[in-house]
Amino acid sequence: MESLDPVFLSRIQFALTSMFHYLYPPLSIGLGVLLVMMEAMYLRTGNPIYEAMTKFWVKVFALVFAMGVATGIVLEFQFGTNWATYSRFVGDVFGSALAAEGIFAFFLESGFLAVLVFGWNKVSKGVHFFSTLMVSLGSMFSAVWIVVANSWQQTPAGFRLVGRDPSNPLVEIPVPADYVYDPAVIDMMFVRAEIVDFWAMVFNPSSMIRLAHVLVGCYVLGAFVVMSVCAWYILKNRHVDFARRCFVLALMLATVSSIGQALLGSMSAEVVARHQPAKLAAMEGLYQTQERAPIYLFGWPDNATGEVKWGVPVPGMLSFLVHWDASKPVTGLDAFEERDRPPVWLTFQTYHIMVGLGMFFIGLTLFGCFMLWRGKLFQTRWLMWVFVLSAPLPYVANQTGWVTAEVGRQPWVVYNLLRTEHAASKAVEGWEVLASLILFVMIYSLLFGLFVYVFDRKIKEGPHLDHIPEPASTEPQDLLDAISRRGKHQFTMMGGEQ
């Protein structure tokens, strides 16, 4: 048991639990936006199909929300059990963000969720729509504070380092400006980061662009899950009018979000280039600082030779994206000591998988819009099958994006301040982490199986449409016209006669 590395096992455990947890918040955020769109259509048109649409996806949202809460609590406990040194060092910063997440996001979302789920026919339509809007905002506010806290680890700002005498914590000890946590002096000086400018901490150099990147990725994921279910209904000739209208709304969100994500990704990479050049070099497999630095479409980074094997480069493109000048140099991994370089192969591959999937989403959604405009989208069965099978891909894109961000930050848990190897708890042994890791795998496997079972049952059960008459036309162009038409209502705004 002495050979078990508690730091490595703690990293594996945190990665496993956080990636499993992240199956649910992105879907709840994406579904929340779509619920607002669906209920807004119901208020605007009075068409009961949109009411049934909202009620159906609210059930799925509630299931996803419950799973997100259950799996998210585990992460916070690990800060104290596995990462005590980290928690002590950044507790003032990270604790304030987590507290804000609980106060401003979780209670907002969970409070209005009761009205959203159980308030039909008990509150007015306007109040119910307001609750839907608040639930959606609450889910996004959760992302705000978590991303702010994580971004501070990437680009720390708005803090000072304070040294305390362990024998008398009221006595401050000056901390050098170039201080980096050193376990050798832990008994001599108790150092922690303390906030001096809350808003500088919140609006640290990477937080807002990373937040936008994360949220739009959630919109893409939610839209693709909805399109997958609706395409399956269409292929099975079930709930056709419901599925087509729902698909169009999700396609609109997916198209705009996919295009926007490409722009946000480019802006995020510029921030990485300024503040974390080692991460950017690993993302692009740039071993040598060079002018006209290329971007590789794909390849196999080899640390032994310092090159990307079997790669297809686009010369000068990385220099252009970083400096808007293809002739300028970009910092490579050779500018950093070996111990300060992130793992190159994993960072490179996950980054390129994320980017490749992003391009696929843009192409697929634009082609879907073109086929909708041509009136052939729902009759093209192979395309419907592509949408059905594409549901897992945004999950892959989201997960690989986070792997790129977190692995690319290594070996730092707080960039240039605290190394990951120094952040773990000193009192936890390897066998204890391994035992809890095995238990987590078992429990999470059962939870995931239960989630899939309940989700499958809800999808197979489908929406309740018995009270809604069949439409006179379900042609895609008619559906698109019905959604986009301004000022012409089949019903009054609050539900009058046809």
Number of C-alpha atoms within 10 A of each C-alpha: 9 8 7 14 14 23 22 14 20 25 16 15 22 18 15 16 19 17 16 18 21 18 19 22 21 28 28 28 30 29 28 26 23 23 26 20 20 25 25 19 20 24 21 20 24 22 21 18 25 22 19 20 22 24 20 18 21 20 15 17 22 17 17 21 20 14 18 20 14 11 19 17 11 15 15 11 11 17 19 15 17 25 22 18 21 22 21 17 22 23 19 15 25 23 13 16 23 17 12 17 21 16 12 14 24 18 15 21 24 18 15 20 22 13 19 25 16 11 16 13 8 10 13 12 17 13 14 21 21 17 23 27 21 22 30 25 18 25 26 25 21 24 22 23 24 18 22 24 23 20 26 26 24 25 19 23 20 18 19 15 20 17 20 19 15 14 11 8 12 10 10 14 15 11 16 10 8 8 12 15 17 12 12 8 10 11 10 13 19 18 25 23 20 17 20 14 12 16 11 15 22 23 16 20 20 24 25 17 17 23 21 19 23 22 20 24 26 28 27 29 30 27 28 30 24 25 26 23 20 28 27 20 22 22 17 10 11 15 16 20 21 21 22 23 22 25 22 21 19 27 23 15 22 28 22 16 25 26 18 16 25 16 12 20 18 14 17 19 21 18 20 21 19 12 16 18 21 25 28 32 27 27 26 27 29 27 22 16 15 16 17 19 27 21 21 22 14 19 19 17 24 14 13 6 9 14 16 21 12 11 15 13 17 13 16 20 19 27 22 19 17 22 15 11 15 19 17 16 18 24 20 21 23 15 15 13 8 9 8 16 20 24 18 26 19 19 27 26 22 22 23 22 17 23 19 14 17 23 14 15 23 20 14 20 22 19 15 22 16 13 17 20 13 11 16 15 21 21 15 12 14 12 17 22 15 13 22 21 16 19 19 13 18 25 24 16 23 24 19 22 21 18 20 26 22 20 19 27 27 21 19 22 20 23 20 20 18 21 20 20 16 17 23 23 21 14 10 16 18 18 16 14 23 19 10 14 19 12 12 16 15 11 12 17 13 12 15 14 12 12 16 12 11 14 16 12 11 16 16 12 10 17 18 13 15 7 9 11 9 14 9 6 10 14 16 22 16 12 18 17 10 15 15 10 10 10 8 11 14 15 17 15 14 14 16 11 7 9
